[in-house]
């Protein structure tokens, strides 16, 4: 079968899927396929079939957006692969975090390599400059370009030209790519071995647990980590979901299941006309039912992060601190399309245990019933400049070399600028939890 005919058949199938109504095939599917064939055969300008296909998919998603669906998306192969990698939490690489720094931007190693990875064994260091990748200079490359060059099949080689600080001559090293796991559960700061430390330096009885996104391995990571902390004698934990844009629904459900007793509603999904599709409930597998919890959220906490915060709040299992969440209460299904591309299709909405819809509609007022609102007295909304300062210090703390001083996250300064910084939302959560200790004391 020719590539043109294959693309026509695939497009017809996709359109049929998205337009399938009341058990009958939508006749527009074959009309679109006919239009694609007519363009391919008779258009004055010859264009690649793949571009026609991508254009048709983008056009259909555009119609969904005009009708209020903000989150459906068509992802060509080059955009779909990073999403698959994030959800699987694994890729072929060398185990080092990078950033562009300076003017003009230079590619810098951000923090120590992950322990036991090729980059760690090759003695890459924080603040090393990466001058070239496989003899290609890194000047002018975007981070997306760099990741495409550095990642690859496990067992394949990549050559890096590295400039250490305080050394005049760069060196070129060969590293063999391995399977690298992407962490989704992060601590407060890394220790000298590059491992996350979860206990707050000023309050070691309280753990600071950050979930960056919800992926295939998040619940497993969370279970292992919180189990070790509980066995180690922590008294409480701050679950930090700030800037967590969501991820896998199953991962959010599994995290809630670990924290609640049996047969508690975690979330409901509803389709057209608010028809119930599924009720997700706890299974009785919860192992951490009595650990005091505070959940921090902000304006960028969305989707799966909102499910967790809403569930724990509605069941009185955790206090919510920070600011109102984004209000993305819709479910996207990943539909595989031709040549490894994906259709990210909105097919349901999230409803919290209290029966409220998490989603913020386009015309919803600020005071409407959407998202997750912090508990009374524990709301602390950051001004835009305050949020920018928080992000700057959080990123600097994450990237700080393990050997450098690491002041407490709640109140710390920037060693480079001397600026004082207090994480007001974290401090509010800590003080609330410490108050629970005082109330429980005899």
C-alpha positions as CSV (number, residue, x, y, z in Angstrom):
1,X,0.0,0.0,0.0
2,X,1.3,3.5,-0.9
3,X,2.1,6.0,1.8
4,X,-0.6,8.3,0.4
5,X,-3.3,5.6,0.7
6,X,-2.1,4.6,4.2
7,X,-2.3,8.2,5.4
8,X,-5.8,8.6,3.9
9,X,-7.0,5.5,5.7
10,X,-5.5,6.5,8.9
11,X,-7.0,10.0,8.7
12,X,-10.4,8.5,8.0
13,X,-10.0,6.3,11.0
14,X,-9.1,9.2,13.3
15,X,-11.9,11.4,12.0
16,X,-14.3,8.5,12.5
17,X,-13.1,8.1,16.1
18,X,-13.6,11.7,17.0
19,X,-16.9,12.1,15.2
20,X,-18.5,8.8,16.2
21,X,-22.0,9.7,17.4
22,X,-25.0,7.5,18.4
23,X,-23.5,4.3,16.9
24,X,-23.4,5.6,13.3
25,X,-20.3,6.6,11.4
26,X,-20.1,10.3,10.6
27,X,-20.2,10.8,6.8
28,X,-17.8,13.7,7.1
29,X,-15.0,11.2,7.7
30,X,-15.0,10.0,4.1
31,X,-15.5,13.5,2.8
32,X,-12.3,14.6,4.6
33,X,-10.5,11.6,3.2
34,X,-11.7,12.5,-0.3
35,X,-10.5,16.0,0.2
36,X,-7.1,14.8,1.2
37,X,-6.9,12.6,-1.8
38,X,-8.0,15.5,-4.1
39,X,-5.3,17.8,-2.7
40,X,-2.6,15.1,-3.0
41,X,-3.5,14.3,-6.6
42,X,-4.5,17.7,-8.1
43,X,-3.1,20.6,-6.1
44,X,-0.9,22.9,-8.2
45,X,1.7,22.9,-5.4
46,X,3.0,19.5,-4.3
47,X,3.1,19.3,-0.5
48,X,4.1,16.3,1.7
49,X,1.2,14.1,2.7
50,X,2.4,14.2,6.3
51,X,2.0,18.0,6.4
52,X,-1.6,17.6,5.0
53,X,-2.3,15.0,7.7
54,X,-0.9,17.2,10.5
55,X,-2.8,20.2,9.2
56,X,-6.1,18.3,9.2
57,X,-5.5,17.1,12.8
58,X,-4.6,20.6,14.0
59,X,-7.7,22.0,12.2
60,X,-10.0,19.5,14.0
61,X,-8.5,20.3,17.4
62,X,-8.8,24.0,16.6
63,X,-12.6,23.5,16.3
64,X,-12.7,21.8,19.7
65,X,-10.8,24.7,21.2
66,X,-13.3,27.2,19.6
67,X,-16.0,25.3,21.4
68,X,-14.4,25.7,24.8
69,X,-12.0,22.7,25.0
70,X,-8.7,24.3,26.0
71,X,-6.8,21.1,26.6
72,X,-7.3,18.8,23.6
73,X,-4.1,18.8,21.5
74,X,-2.6,17.1,18.5
75,X,1.1,16.2,19.0
76,X,3.2,15.2,16.0
77,X,5.9,12.6,16.6
78,X,8.6,15.1,17.6
79,X,6.2,16.6,20.3
80,X,4.7,13.3,21.4
81,X,8.0,11.6,22.2
82,X,8.9,14.0,25.1
83,X,5.4,13.4,26.6
84,X,5.8,9.7,26.4
85,X,9.2,9.9,28.1
86,X,7.8,12.0,30.9
87,X,4.9,9.7,31.6
88,X,7.1,6.6,31.5
89,X,9.7,8.4,33.6
90,X,12.5,6.7,31.7
91,X,14.8,7.4,28.8
92,X,18.2,6.6,27.4
93,X,20.7,9.2,28.6
94,X,23.6,9.9,30.9
95,X,22.0,11.2,34.1
96,X,22.8,14.9,34.3
97,X,20.6,18.0,34.6
98,X,21.4,20.9,32.3
99,X,20.5,24.6,31.9
100,X,21.3,27.5,29.7
101,X,22.9,30.3,31.7
102,X,24.4,33.7,30.9
103,X,24.3,36.1,28.0
104,X,24.9,34.7,25.4
105,X,23.5,31.5,26.9
106,X,26.0,28.7,27.7
107,X,25.1,25.1,28.4
108,X,25.9,24.4,32.0
109,X,25.7,21.2,34.2
110,X,23.0,22.1,36.8
111,X,23.9,20.4,40.1
112,X,25.6,17.0,40.7
113,X,24.9,14.1,38.3
114,X,22.4,11.5,39.5
115,X,24.3,8.9,41.6
116,X,25.5,5.8,39.8
117,X,24.9,7.2,36.3
118,X,27.3,7.5,33.4
119,X,27.7,11.3,34.1
120,X,28.5,10.5,37.8
121,X,31.1,7.9,36.9
122,X,32.7,10.3,34.4
123,X,33.1,12.9,37.2
124,X,31.0,15.6,35.6
125,X,30.5,18.4,38.1
126,X,28.1,21.1,38.8
127,X,28.7,24.3,36.7
128,X,30.8,22.4,34.1
129,X,30.3,23.9,30.6
130,X,29.3,21.5,27.8
131,X,31.0,23.0,24.8
132,X,30.0,20.3,22.2
133,X,27.9,17.2,21.8
134,X,29.3,14.7,19.3
135,X,31.5,17.5,17.9
136,X,28.5,19.8,17.4
137,X,29.0,23.1,19.2
138,X,26.3,23.9,21.8
139,X,26.4,27.6,21.2
140,X,23.0,28.7,19.9
141,X,21.2,25.4,20.6
142,X,17.9,25.3,22.4
143,X,17.4,23.0,25.4
144,X,15.1,20.9,23.1
145,X,18.0,20.6,20.6
146,X,20.4,19.6,23.4
147,X,18.1,16.9,24.8
148,X,17.6,15.4,21.3
149,X,21.4,15.1,21.0
150,X,22.1,13.8,24.4
151,X,19.4,11.3,24.7
152,X,19.3,8.1,22.6
153,X,19.2,4.3,22.7
154,X,20.7,2.7,25.9
155,X,24.1,1.3,25.0
156,X,24.9,3.9,22.4
157,X,27.8,6.4,22.8
158,X,27.7,10.1,23.1
159,X,30.8,12.4,23.1
160,X,30.9,15.5,25.3
161,X,33.4,18.3,25.2
162,X,33.6,19.6,28.8
163,X,35.2,22.7,30.3
164,X,35.7,22.3,34.1
165,X,35.8,25.5,36.2
166,X,39.3,26.6,37.0
167,X,40.8,24.4,34.2
168,X,42.1,26.0,31.1
169,X,41.9,23.1,28.6
170,X,38.6,21.4,27.8
171,X,38.4,17.6,27.6
172,X,36.3,15.3,25.4
173,X,34.8,12.2,27.1
174,X,32.8,9.3,25.8
175,X,29.8,8.1,27.8
176,X,27.6,5.1,27.1
177,X,23.9,5.9,27.5
178,X,21.9,3.9,30.0
179,X,18.3,3.8,31.1
180,X,17.8,6.9,33.2
181,X,14.8,7.3,35.5
182,X,13.1,10.7,35.9
183,X,12.3,11.5,39.5
184,X,8.9,12.8,40.2
185,X,9.1,12.7,44.0
186,X,11.7,15.3,45.2
187,X,13.0,16.4,48.6
188,X,14.0,19.7,50.1
189,X,17.7,19.6,49.1
190,X,20.3,17.2,47.9
191,X,23.0,15.8,50.2
192,X,26.7,15.4,49.4
193,X,26.0,12.2,47.4
194,X,23.3,13.9,45.3
195,X,20.4,12.1,47.1
196,X,17.4,14.0,48.1
197,X,17.0,14.9,51.8
198,X,13.3,15.2,52.8
199,X,13.6,16.4,56.4
200,X,13.6,20.2,56.8
201,X,16.9,21.4,58.3
202,X,15.2,23.7,60.8
203,X,12.4,21.2,61.5
204,X,13.8,17.7,61.1
205,X,10.6,16.2,62.6
206,X,8.8,17.4,59.4
207,X,9.3,16.1,55.9
208,X,9.1,18.3,52.8
209,X,7.9,16.1,49.9
210,X,7.5,17.6,46.5
211,X,5.7,15.8,43.7
212,X,6.8,17.5,40.4
213,X,4.4,15.6,38.2
214,X,2.3,12.3,38.3
215,X,4.0,9.6,36.1
216,X,3.9,5.9,35.9
217,X,6.3,5.4,38.8
218,X,5.1,8.3,41.1
219,X,3.1,6.2,43.5
220,X,5.9,3.6,43.9
221,X,8.4,6.4,44.6
222,X,6.0,8.1,47.1
223,X,5.3,4.8,48.9
224,X,9.0,3.9,49.3
225,X,10.0,7.3,50.3
226,X,7.3,8.1,52.8
227,X,7.6,4.6,54.3
228,X,11.3,5.2,55.0
229,X,10.5,8.6,56.6
230,X,7.7,7.2,58.8
231,X,10.0,4.3,59.9
232,X,12.6,7.0,60.6
233,X,10.3,8.8,63.1
234,X,9.0,11.9,61.3
235,X,6.0,13.5,63.0
236,X,4.4,15.1,60.0
237,X,4.8,15.9,56.3
238,X,4.3,18.8,53.9
239,X,3.1,17.5,50.5
240,X,4.2,20.2,48.1
241,X,2.2,20.3,44.8
242,X,3.1,23.8,43.7
243,X,3.7,24.1,39.9
244,X,2.6,20.5,39.5
245,X,0.7,20.6,36.2
246,X,-0.7,17.1,36.6
247,X,0.0,13.9,34.7
248,X,-1.5,10.4,35.0
249,X,-4.9,10.0,36.7
250,X,-4.0,6.5,38.0
251,X,-0.9,7.9,39.8
252,X,-3.0,10.5,41.6
253,X,-5.5,7.9,42.6
254,X,-2.7,5.6,43.9
255,X,-1.2,8.3,46.0
256,X,-4.5,9.1,47.6
257,X,-5.1,5.3,48.2
258,X,-2.0,5.2,50.3
259,X,-3.2,8.0,52.6
260,X,-6.9,7.1,53.2
261,X,-9.0,4.2,54.6
262,X,-11.1,1.9,52.5
263,X,-14.1,2.9,50.3
264,X,-13.5,6.6,50.3
265,X,-14.3,8.4,47.0
266,X,-11.1,9.8,45.5
267,X,-12.6,11.3,42.3
268,X,-15.3,10.8,39.8
269,X,-15.0,11.2,36.0
270,X,-18.1,12.4,34.1
271,X,-18.7,12.6,30.4
272,X,-21.2,14.5,28.3
273,X,-24.2,15.7,30.2
274,X,-22.3,15.0,33.4
275,X,-22.9,11.3,33.0
276,X,-20.9,9.3,35.5
277,X,-18.1,7.3,33.8
278,X,-16.2,6.0,36.8
279,X,-15.9,6.4,40.5
280,X,-12.4,5.9,41.8
281,X,-12.4,4.8,45.5
282,X,-9.8,3.7,48.0
283,X,-9.1,0.0,48.2
284,X,-8.1,-0.3,51.9
285,X,-4.4,-0.5,51.0
286,X,-3.6,2.7,52.8
287,X,-0.6,2.4,55.0
288,X,-0.1,6.0,56.2
289,X,-3.5,6.9,57.6
290,X,-2.4,8.9,60.7
291,X,0.6,11.0,59.6
292,X,-0.4,14.7,59.9
293,X,-0.3,16.3,56.4
294,X,-0.4,19.7,54.9
295,X,-0.7,20.1,51.2
296,X,0.7,23.3,49.5
297,X,-0.8,24.3,46.2
298,X,-0.5,27.4,44.0
299,X,-2.0,28.9,40.8
300,X,-0.1,26.3,38.6
301,X,-1.2,23.2,40.5
302,X,-3.5,21.5,38.0
303,X,-5.4,18.4,37.0
304,X,-3.9,15.3,38.9
305,X,-2.4,17.7,41.5
306,X,-5.9,19.2,42.1
307,X,-7.4,15.7,42.4
308,X,-5.0,14.8,45.3
309,X,-5.5,18.1,47.1
310,X,-9.3,18.1,46.7
311,X,-9.5,14.5,47.8
312,X,-7.4,14.9,51.0
313,X,-9.2,18.2,51.8
314,X,-12.7,16.8,51.4
315,X,-12.0,13.8,53.6
316,X,-10.3,16.0,56.2
317,X,-7.1,14.1,55.8
318,X,-4.9,17.1,55.1
319,X,-5.0,20.9,55.4
320,X,-4.5,22.8,52.2
321,X,-2.2,25.8,52.2
322,X,-1.2,28.4,49.6
323,X,-3.4,29.7,46.9
324,X,-6.3,28.6,44.7
325,X,-5.3,26.1,42.1
326,X,-5.6,26.4,38.3
327,X,-8.9,24.7,37.8
328,X,-8.1,22.2,35.1
329,X,-10.7,19.5,35.9
330,X,-10.8,17.6,32.6
331,X,-9.4,14.2,31.6
332,X,-7.3,13.8,28.4
333,X,-7.0,10.4,26.7
334,X,-3.9,9.7,24.7
335,X,-5.0,8.3,21.3
336,X,-2.1,6.9,19.2
337,X,-2.2,8.2,15.6
338,X,-0.1,7.7,12.5
339,X,3.8,7.6,12.8
340,X,3.9,7.8,16.6
341,X,1.9,11.0,16.9
342,X,-0.8,11.4,19.6
343,X,-4.2,12.9,19.8
344,X,-4.6,14.2,23.4
345,X,-8.4,14.2,23.6
346,X,-10.6,15.6,26.4
347,X,-13.2,12.9,27.1
348,X,-14.4,13.6,30.7
349,X,-14.3,16.0,33.6
350,X,-13.1,15.5,37.2
351,X,-15.5,15.9,40.2
352,X,-14.2,15.9,43.7
353,X,-15.6,13.8,46.6
354,X,-17.8,16.7,47.8
355,X,-19.5,16.7,44.4
356,X,-18.0,19.9,43.1
357,X,-16.6,20.2,39.6
358,X,-12.9,21.1,39.7
359,X,-12.9,22.6,36.2
360,X,-12.9,26.4,35.7
361,X,-15.1,27.2,32.6
362,X,-14.1,30.0,30.4
363,X,-16.8,32.3,31.8
364,X,-16.4,31.3,35.4
365,X,-16.1,34.2,37.8
366,X,-13.1,34.5,40.2
367,X,-15.4,33.8,43.1
368,X,-17.0,30.7,41.4
369,X,-16.9,27.1,42.7
370,X,-13.8,25.7,40.8
371,X,-10.4,24.4,41.6
372,X,-9.1,23.9,45.2
373,X,-9.2,26.7,47.7
374,X,-6.9,26.6,50.7
375,X,-8.4,26.2,54.2
376,X,-9.6,29.2,56.0
377,X,-6.7,31.2,57.5
378,X,-4.1,29.3,55.4
379,X,-4.4,31.1,52.1
380,X,-1.3,33.1,51.0
381,X,-1.4,34.3,47.4
382,X,1.9,35.5,46.1
383,X,2.1,38.6,44.0
384,X,3.7,38.1,40.6
385,X,7.0,39.4,41.7
386,X,6.9,37.3,44.9
387,X,6.2,34.2,42.8
388,X,9.1,35.0,40.4
389,X,11.4,35.3,43.5
390,X,10.1,32.0,44.8
391,X,10.8,30.3,41.5
392,X,14.3,31.8,41.3
393,X,15.3,30.5,44.8
394,X,13.7,27.1,44.4
395,X,15.5,26.5,41.1
396,X,18.8,27.7,42.6
397,X,18.3,25.4,45.6
398,X,17.6,22.5,43.3
399,X,20.7,23.2,41.2
400,X,23.0,24.0,44.1
401,X,26.1,21.8,44.2
402,X,25.9,19.3,47.1
403,X,29.1,20.6,48.6
404,X,27.9,24.1,48.9
405,X,26.1,25.4,52.1
406,X,22.4,24.6,52.1
407,X,20.4,26.9,54.4
408,X,16.9,26.0,55.3
409,X,14.2,26.1,52.6
410,X,11.8,28.1,54.8
411,X,14.1,31.0,55.3
412,X,17.3,31.1,53.2
413,X,19.5,33.5,51.4
414,X,21.0,33.5,47.9
415,X,24.8,33.1,48.4
416,X,25.4,34.9,45.1
417,X,23.3,38.0,45.8
418,X,23.0,38.1,49.6
419,X,19.2,38.4,49.2
420,X,17.1,37.2,52.0
421,X,14.3,34.8,51.1
422,X,11.5,33.2,53.1
423,X,9.2,30.6,51.5
424,X,6.1,32.0,53.1
425,X,3.8,29.2,51.9
426,X,6.1,26.5,53.2
427,X,6.5,28.3,56.5
428,X,2.8,28.6,56.9
429,X,2.4,24.9,56.4
430,X,5.2,24.1,58.8
431,X,3.7,26.4,61.5
432,X,0.3,24.8,61.1
433,X,1.7,21.3,61.5
434,X,3.7,22.3,64.5
435,X,0.5,23.7,66.0
436,X,-1.1,20.3,65.7
437,X,1.8,18.8,67.7
438,X,1.1,21.4,70.5
439,X,-2.6,20.6,70.5
440,X,-1.8,16.8,70.7
441,X,0.6,17.3,73.6
442,X,-0.6,16.3,77.1
